[in-house]
Amino acid sequence: MVNSFPQIAGRMAKTKTVFFCQKCGYESPKWLGKCPSCNEWNTFVEEIVQKESAQGWSPAKLLSPGQKLKKIDEIGGENVSRLETRDPELSRVLGGGIVPASFVLIGGEPGIGKSTLMLQEALAFPGRKVLYVSGEESHQQIKMRADRLGIANHECYILSETELTQILGYAMELQPDLLIIDSIQTLYTSKLEGSPGSVSQVRECAGSLLRFAKEAMICTFIIGHITKDGTIAGPKLLEHMVDTVLMFEGERHLNYRILRTIKNRFGSASELGIYEMHGEGLKPVLNPSDILLSHRDDELSGVAISSMLEGNRPLMIEIQSLVTLTGYSTPQRSGTGFDARRLSMLLAVLEKRGGFRLGNQDVFLNIAGGLKVEDPAIDLAVCISLISSLENRVIPASVCFSGEVGLGGEVRAVNRIENRIAEAERLGFKTMFISSYNFNKIKPDKYKLEIIGVKKLDDLIVKLFLKKKSQVS
């Protein structure tokens, strides 16, 4: 049958329904019980998608006015000045300040302090206009939190709205230097049929905010909820389209919070910021090594101090171990803040290369302060902590360690050993054990503490436990 109205049909938008996985954003033309992308069950939801017809398109309609092709040599290479913040920890994780027109995503568990951190930044921007948009709280509730923080900023504007068009309209009228969205899962656009928080709504709202931030040159921060397994809710595309992804971590029962960089197009992707929660808000911790080390009066076995790196920041952390005879047929292996598989590997190395019988021992390992450490340089301290607990031998409090342990029991070199030694010296440690391969590349005479190089775990045990205590303390 010939279409009687070809021109009208060419202009009409095509409407269809597709199924999106609420876990990862995978798109399917039909409902599926199991997502082929993330292997989750019963996560597909039907949503309406409208696509405009491609008929009648021309280059004039496709090209944006004011834009043109440029050779890379014609683009100015001048340095872009970052916006300075009064928060040194936030500036650290962002790479030295807020980049103009950047798009930053902050995720974290409910109640961890994401909204408090962003409201603090909004109020601590004197002389610059800030628009704080909340889809979860009213104006009065935000004002109550602002009064509790005790920070005044007459250029901070509050908007309680969830419709994207209204938010962009107010932002275009105000032209703020900083735009904060709390949170992306509460926004919706009337162009789509899905409810707020759905994959299509999150993707469309984030895409619109991204285009607005780049075109209007407005720094934009968006807060994102996370799922029960610790990933940011919504499609994975959300993390790919933003410039920076920050994760706000911490235990609810502890006062310390960690702001960790997951992705950063304008700086290092392994930086770390530490905050302490008070009644007046979040306070930056400028000397984290001091709070991560417990000030113990009694000498205890199973405690060792190691020097680690998080991005450009050296930290001294305390490793606590407890090795005891098991009462079960299968011994327990538990590690808090440390990879359980790496713990099993180090236990196998101690048993095979060191001759320590750990097959019938329960092993518990804890990184003090609630940190999650991935730096292999703490392997040496983990091993000596386990030996100390097993043999009930106390490690002097003035001794620290830094080195990676291989499968052959060898102590491997680690990167940036000078920064680790300088941090240990600053905190008053008197002796530091490192790999002999690192020892040959430094000048030990310029440090006040004694630096001892070891090649294998056996060398460390001999020099630490069989040496006179007065020589290492």
C-alpha positions as CSV (number, residue, x, y, z in Angstrom):
1,M,0.0,0.0,0.0
2,V,1.4,3.4,-1.0
3,N,1.6,6.0,1.8
4,S,-0.7,8.9,1.0
5,F,1.1,11.3,3.3
6,P,4.8,10.9,2.6
7,Q,5.8,14.4,3.8
8,I,4.0,14.1,7.1
9,A,5.4,10.6,7.7
10,G,8.9,11.9,7.1
11,R,8.6,14.6,9.7
12,M,7.0,12.4,12.4
13,A,9.2,11.0,15.2
14,K,9.5,7.3,15.6
15,T,8.5,5.9,19.0
16,K,9.6,2.5,20.1
17,T,10.2,0.7,23.4
18,V,13.5,-1.0,24.4
19,F,14.6,-2.8,27.5
20,F,17.5,-1.5,29.6
21,C,19.4,-3.3,32.3
22,Q,19.1,-1.2,35.5
23,K,22.5,-2.6,36.6
24,C,24.8,-1.7,33.7
25,G,22.7,0.0,31.1
26,Y,22.8,-2.8,28.5
27,E,20.1,-2.2,25.8
28,S,18.0,-5.0,24.3
29,P,15.1,-5.0,21.9
30,K,13.3,-7.6,24.1
31,W,13.1,-8.6,27.7
32,L,15.8,-10.9,29.0
33,G,15.9,-12.8,32.3
34,K,19.7,-12.6,32.6
35,C,21.8,-9.6,31.4
36,P,24.5,-10.8,29.0
37,S,26.7,-7.9,30.0
38,C,26.8,-8.0,33.8
39,N,25.2,-11.5,34.3
40,E,22.5,-10.1,36.7
41,W,19.0,-11.6,36.8
42,N,15.7,-9.7,36.5
43,T,17.2,-6.3,35.9
44,F,15.6,-5.4,32.5
45,V,13.0,-2.6,32.5
46,E,11.0,-1.4,29.5
47,E,11.4,2.2,28.6
48,I,10.1,4.4,25.7
49,V,12.6,5.9,23.4
50,Q,11.9,8.5,20.7
51,K,14.1,8.8,17.7
52,E,13.7,11.6,15.1
53,S,13.5,10.6,11.4
54,A,16.7,11.0,9.4
55,Q,14.8,12.2,6.3
56,G,15.4,15.7,5.2
57,W,18.7,16.2,7.1
58,S,21.2,18.5,5.5
59,P,24.7,19.7,6.5
60,A,23.3,23.1,7.4
61,K,21.0,21.4,10.0
62,L,23.8,19.1,11.4
63,L,26.5,21.8,11.8
64,S,26.4,23.9,15.0
65,P,26.6,27.7,14.5
66,G,29.9,29.2,15.7
67,Q,31.8,25.9,15.5
68,K,34.4,25.1,12.9
69,L,37.2,22.6,12.3
70,K,40.6,23.5,13.8
71,K,44.0,22.1,13.3
72,I,45.7,21.1,16.5
73,D,48.6,23.5,15.7
74,E,46.1,26.4,15.6
75,I,44.7,25.7,19.1
76,G,46.3,27.9,21.8
77,G,48.4,25.9,24.3
78,E,48.3,28.4,27.1
79,N,47.8,27.0,30.6
80,V,44.3,27.1,32.0
81,S,44.2,28.5,35.5
82,R,42.4,26.3,37.9
83,L,39.9,27.6,40.5
84,E,41.5,27.4,43.9
85,T,39.5,26.0,46.8
86,R,39.9,26.4,50.6
87,D,39.9,22.6,50.9
88,P,43.5,21.3,50.4
89,E,42.3,17.7,50.3
90,L,39.8,18.3,47.5
91,S,42.4,20.3,45.6
92,R,44.8,17.3,46.0
93,V,42.5,14.7,44.6
94,L,41.5,17.0,41.7
95,G,45.1,17.5,40.7
96,G,45.7,21.0,42.1
97,G,42.3,22.7,41.9
98,I,39.1,22.8,39.9
99,V,39.5,22.9,36.1
100,P,37.1,25.3,34.3
101,A,34.3,23.6,32.6
102,S,35.1,20.2,34.2
103,F,32.5,17.7,35.0
104,V,33.0,15.8,38.3
105,L,31.1,12.8,39.7
106,I,31.2,12.1,43.4
107,G,29.9,8.7,44.7
108,G,29.5,7.2,48.1
109,E,27.3,5.3,50.5
110,P,24.2,6.9,52.0
111,G,25.0,9.0,55.0
112,I,28.8,9.0,54.4
113,G,28.9,12.8,54.0
114,K,28.7,13.6,50.2
115,S,26.1,16.3,50.5
116,T,27.9,17.8,53.5
117,L,31.2,17.9,51.6
118,M,29.6,19.6,48.6
119,L,27.7,22.1,50.7
120,Q,30.9,23.0,52.4
121,E,32.6,23.6,49.1
122,A,29.6,25.7,47.9
123,L,29.8,27.9,51.0
124,A,33.7,28.1,51.0
125,F,33.8,29.8,47.6
126,P,33.9,33.5,48.5
127,G,33.7,36.0,45.7
128,R,32.3,33.4,43.2
129,K,28.7,32.6,42.4
130,V,27.7,29.0,43.3
131,L,24.4,27.3,42.5
132,Y,23.6,24.3,44.7
133,V,20.7,22.2,43.3
134,S,19.1,19.7,45.6
135,G,16.5,17.2,44.5
136,E,16.4,15.5,47.9
137,E,16.1,18.4,50.4
138,S,14.0,21.6,50.7
139,H,15.5,25.1,51.1
140,Q,14.9,25.0,54.9
141,Q,16.7,21.7,55.3
142,I,19.7,23.0,53.4
143,K,19.7,26.2,55.4
144,M,19.8,24.1,58.7
145,R,22.8,22.2,57.5
146,A,24.5,25.4,56.4
147,D,24.0,27.0,59.8
148,R,25.5,23.9,61.5
149,L,28.6,24.2,59.3
150,G,29.1,27.8,60.3
151,I,30.3,29.1,56.9
152,A,28.8,32.1,55.3
153,N,28.8,32.9,51.6
154,H,26.4,35.6,50.2
155,E,27.0,34.4,46.6
156,C,25.7,30.8,47.2
157,Y,22.2,30.2,45.7
158,I,20.0,27.3,46.6
159,L,17.5,25.6,44.3
160,S,15.3,22.7,45.2
161,E,14.2,21.3,41.8
162,T,14.3,18.0,40.0
163,E,13.2,18.9,36.4
164,L,16.2,19.3,34.2
165,T,14.9,22.1,32.0
166,Q,14.1,24.3,35.0
167,I,17.5,23.7,36.4
168,L,19.3,24.6,33.2
169,G,17.1,27.7,32.8
170,Y,18.1,29.0,36.3
171,A,21.7,28.1,35.6
172,M,21.7,30.0,32.3
173,E,20.2,33.0,34.0
174,L,22.6,33.0,37.0
175,Q,25.8,32.0,35.1
176,P,27.5,30.6,38.3
177,D,31.1,29.7,38.5
178,L,30.3,26.4,40.2
179,L,27.2,24.2,39.7
180,I,26.5,21.3,42.2
181,I,23.8,18.7,41.5
182,D,22.6,16.6,44.5
183,S,21.9,14.1,43.1
184,I,21.8,12.9,39.5
185,Q,19.4,10.0,40.3
186,T,16.7,12.5,41.4
187,L,16.7,14.5,38.1
188,Y,14.3,13.8,35.2
189,T,13.6,15.3,31.8
190,S,10.1,15.5,30.3
191,K,11.5,14.3,27.0
192,L,11.6,10.8,28.2
193,E,8.9,8.6,29.8
194,G,11.1,6.8,32.4
195,S,11.0,7.7,36.1
196,P,13.8,9.5,37.8
197,G,16.8,7.2,38.5
198,S,16.1,5.0,35.5
199,V,19.0,4.3,33.1
200,S,17.6,6.4,30.3
201,Q,16.8,9.4,32.6
202,V,20.3,9.3,34.2
203,R,22.0,9.0,30.8
204,E,20.0,11.9,29.2
205,C,20.2,14.2,32.3
206,A,24.0,13.6,32.6
207,G,24.5,14.2,28.9
208,S,22.6,17.4,29.0
209,L,24.5,18.7,32.0
210,L,27.8,17.7,30.3
211,R,27.0,19.7,27.2
212,F,25.9,22.7,29.3
213,A,29.0,22.6,31.4
214,K,31.3,22.5,28.3
215,E,29.4,25.2,26.3
216,A,28.8,27.6,29.3
217,M,32.3,26.9,30.8
218,I,30.8,26.2,34.2
219,C,32.4,23.8,36.6
220,T,29.9,21.1,37.5
221,F,29.8,18.6,40.4
222,I,27.2,15.8,40.4
223,I,26.6,13.5,43.3
224,G,25.7,9.9,42.5
225,H,24.2,7.1,44.6
226,I,25.9,3.7,44.7
227,T,24.5,0.2,44.7
228,K,24.9,-2.4,47.4
229,D,28.0,-3.8,45.8
230,G,29.7,-0.4,45.9
231,T,29.4,0.7,42.3
232,I,27.8,4.0,41.1
233,A,24.1,3.5,40.3
234,G,23.0,3.9,36.7
235,P,24.7,3.0,33.4
236,K,28.4,2.6,33.3
237,L,28.4,5.2,30.6
238,L,28.0,7.8,33.4
239,E,31.5,7.2,34.6
240,H,32.9,7.3,31.1
241,M,31.4,10.7,30.1
242,V,32.6,12.6,33.2
243,D,36.1,14.1,33.5
244,T,36.7,13.0,37.1
245,V,35.2,10.2,39.3
246,L,35.7,10.6,43.1
247,M,34.6,8.0,45.7
248,F,33.8,9.0,49.3
249,E,34.6,6.1,51.6
250,G,34.7,5.3,55.3
251,E,33.2,3.4,58.1
252,R,30.1,4.9,59.8
253,H,31.5,4.0,63.2
254,L,34.8,5.9,62.5
255,N,35.2,9.6,62.3
256,Y,37.6,9.5,59.3
257,R,36.5,9.7,55.7
258,I,38.5,9.0,52.6
259,L,38.1,10.8,49.2
260,R,39.7,8.6,46.6
261,T,40.3,9.4,42.9
262,I,39.0,6.7,40.5
263,K,39.4,8.6,37.3
264,N,40.9,12.0,36.5
265,R,41.6,13.5,33.1
266,F,43.4,16.4,34.5
267,G,45.7,14.7,37.1
268,S,46.7,11.5,38.9
269,A,44.1,8.8,39.2
270,S,45.5,7.5,42.5
271,E,45.3,10.4,44.8
272,L,43.8,10.3,48.3
273,G,42.2,12.9,50.6
274,I,41.4,12.3,54.3
275,Y,38.8,14.1,56.3
276,E,37.6,13.9,59.9
277,M,33.9,14.2,60.7
278,H,32.9,16.7,63.4
279,G,29.7,18.2,64.5
280,E,30.6,21.3,62.4
281,G,31.2,19.3,59.2
282,L,34.3,17.7,57.6
283,K,37.7,18.9,58.5
284,P,40.7,18.1,56.2
285,V,43.4,16.0,57.9
286,L,46.8,17.5,56.9
287,N,48.9,14.9,58.7
288,P,47.2,11.5,58.1
289,S,50.2,9.4,59.1
290,D,49.9,10.6,62.7
291,I,46.3,9.4,63.0
292,L,46.9,6.1,61.2
293,L,49.5,5.1,63.8
294,S,48.2,4.1,67.2
295,H,50.0,5.5,70.2
296,R,50.4,2.4,72.3
297,D,52.1,2.3,75.7
298,D,52.5,-1.5,75.9
299,E,54.7,-3.5,73.6
300,L,52.6,-5.9,71.5
301,S,53.6,-8.6,69.1
302,G,52.1,-8.7,65.6
303,V,52.3,-5.0,65.0
304,A,54.5,-3.6,62.2
305,I,54.7,-0.2,60.6
306,S,55.0,0.2,56.8
307,S,55.5,3.1,54.4
308,M,53.0,3.2,51.5
309,L,52.1,5.6,48.7
310,E,48.7,6.8,47.7
311,G,49.2,8.9,44.5
312,N,51.9,11.4,45.4
313,R,51.3,11.2,49.2
314,P,53.4,8.9,51.4
315,L,51.7,7.5,54.4
316,M,52.9,5.5,57.4
317,I,50.3,2.8,58.3
318,E,50.1,0.3,61.1
319,I,49.6,-3.4,60.3
320,Q,48.1,-5.6,63.0
321,S,48.2,-9.4,62.9
322,L,46.9,-12.2,65.1
323,V,48.1,-15.8,64.5
324,T,46.6,-18.4,66.8
325,L,46.1,-22.2,66.8
326,T,42.8,-23.0,65.0
327,G,39.9,-24.9,66.7
328,Y,38.4,-26.0,63.3
329,S,39.4,-28.4,60.7
330,T,39.9,-25.6,58.2
331,P,41.9,-22.5,59.5
332,Q,40.4,-19.1,59.1
333,R,42.0,-16.4,56.9
334,S,40.7,-12.9,57.3
335,G,42.1,-9.6,56.2
336,T,40.5,-6.1,56.8
337,G,41.8,-3.5,54.3
338,F,44.1,-6.0,52.6
339,D,43.5,-8.3,49.7
340,A,42.6,-11.8,51.0
341,R,44.2,-13.5,48.0
342,R,47.5,-11.7,48.5
343,L,47.4,-12.6,52.2
344,S,47.1,-16.3,51.2
345,M,50.1,-15.9,48.8
346,L,52.3,-14.4,51.5
347,L,51.3,-17.1,54.0
348,A,52.3,-19.7,51.4
349,V,55.7,-17.9,50.9
350,L,56.3,-17.9,54.7
351,E,55.5,-21.6,54.9
352,K,57.5,-22.7,51.8
353,R,60.5,-20.3,51.9
354,G,60.6,-19.4,55.6
355,G,59.7,-22.8,57.2
356,F,57.0,-21.4,59.4
357,R,54.1,-23.8,60.0
358,L,50.9,-21.9,59.4
359,G,48.6,-24.6,58.0
360,N,47.0,-25.1,61.4
361,Q,46.8,-21.5,62.4
362,D,44.0,-19.0,62.2
363,V,45.3,-15.7,60.7
364,F,43.7,-12.3,61.1
365,L,45.1,-9.2,59.5
366,N,44.0,-5.6,60.0
367,I,45.1,-2.3,58.5
368,A,44.6,0.3,61.3
369,G,42.5,3.3,60.5
370,G,40.0,1.7,58.1
371,L,42.2,2.1,55.0
372,K,42.1,-0.3,52.0
373,V,45.7,-0.7,50.8
374,E,46.8,-2.0,47.4
375,D,50.4,-0.9,47.5
376,P,52.7,-4.0,47.3
377,A,55.3,-2.2,49.3
378,I,53.6,-3.2,52.5
379,D,54.3,-6.9,51.9
380,L,57.4,-6.9,54.0
381,A,55.6,-5.4,57.0
382,V,52.7,-7.9,56.6
383,C,55.1,-10.8,56.6
384,I,57.1,-9.6,59.6
385,S,53.9,-8.8,61.4
386,L,52.7,-12.4,60.9
387,I,56.0,-13.8,62.1
388,S,56.0,-11.5,65.1
389,S,52.5,-12.8,66.2
390,L,53.3,-16.4,65.5
391,E,56.6,-16.4,67.5
392,N,55.3,-13.8,70.0
393,R,58.3,-11.5,69.3
394,V,57.8,-7.8,69.7
395,I,58.9,-5.5,66.9
396,P,60.5,-2.2,68.2
397,A,58.2,0.8,67.7
398,S,61.0,2.8,66.1
399,V,61.3,0.3,63.2
400,C,59.4,0.4,59.9
401,F,59.5,-1.5,56.6
402,S,59.0,-1.0,52.9
403,G,59.4,-3.7,50.3
404,E,57.5,-6.1,48.0
405,V,57.8,-9.9,48.7
406,G,58.1,-12.3,45.7
407,L,57.1,-15.9,45.5
408,G,60.7,-17.0,46.0
409,G,60.9,-15.1,49.3
410,E,63.0,-12.3,47.8
411,V,62.5,-8.7,48.8
412,R,61.8,-6.7,45.6
413,A,62.4,-3.0,45.1
414,V,59.6,-0.5,45.3
415,N,59.1,2.9,43.5
416,R,59.8,6.3,45.0
417,I,61.7,5.0,48.0
418,E,63.1,8.5,48.7
419,N,59.6,9.8,49.5
420,R,58.9,6.8,51.8
421,I,62.2,7.3,53.7
422,A,61.6,11.0,54.1
423,E,58.1,10.4,55.6
424,A,59.5,7.8,58.0
425,E,62.3,10.2,59.0
426,R,59.8,13.1,59.6
427,L,57.8,10.9,62.0
428,G,60.8,10.0,64.1
429,F,61.5,6.4,63.1
430,K,65.1,5.3,63.8
431,T,65.5,2.2,61.5
432,M,63.9,1.3,58.2
433,F,64.3,-2.0,56.4
434,I,64.1,-1.8,52.6
435,S,65.1,-4.0,49.6
436,S,68.8,-4.2,48.8
437,Y,68.0,-3.3,45.2
438,N,66.6,0.0,46.5
439,F,69.5,0.5,48.9
440,N,72.0,0.7,46.0
441,K,70.1,3.6,44.4
442,I,69.9,6.0,47.4
443,K,72.4,7.9,49.5
444,P,71.8,6.7,53.1
445,D,74.2,9.2,54.6
446,K,71.8,12.1,54.0
447,Y,69.2,10.6,56.2
448,K,69.2,10.6,60.0
449,L,67.6,7.2,60.4
450,E,69.4,3.9,59.8
451,I,68.5,2.3,56.5
452,I,69.1,-1.5,56.2
453,G,68.9,-3.4,53.0
454,V,67.7,-7.0,52.8
455,K,67.5,-9.4,49.9
456,K,65.4,-12.2,51.4
457,L,63.0,-12.7,54.3
458,D,65.6,-14.8,56.0
459,D,68.0,-11.8,56.1
460,L,65.3,-9.6,57.6
461,I,64.5,-12.2,60.3
462,V,68.2,-12.5,61.2
463,K,68.8,-8.8,61.3
464,L,65.6,-7.9,63.2
465,F,65.2,-10.6,65.8
466,L,68.7,-12.1,66.2
467,K,70.4,-8.7,66.3
468,K,70.8,-7.0,69.7
469,K,67.8,-4.9,70.5
470,S,69.9,-1.9,71.3
471,Q,71.2,-1.8,67.7
472,V,67.8,-1.4,66.1
473,S,65.9,0.7,68.7
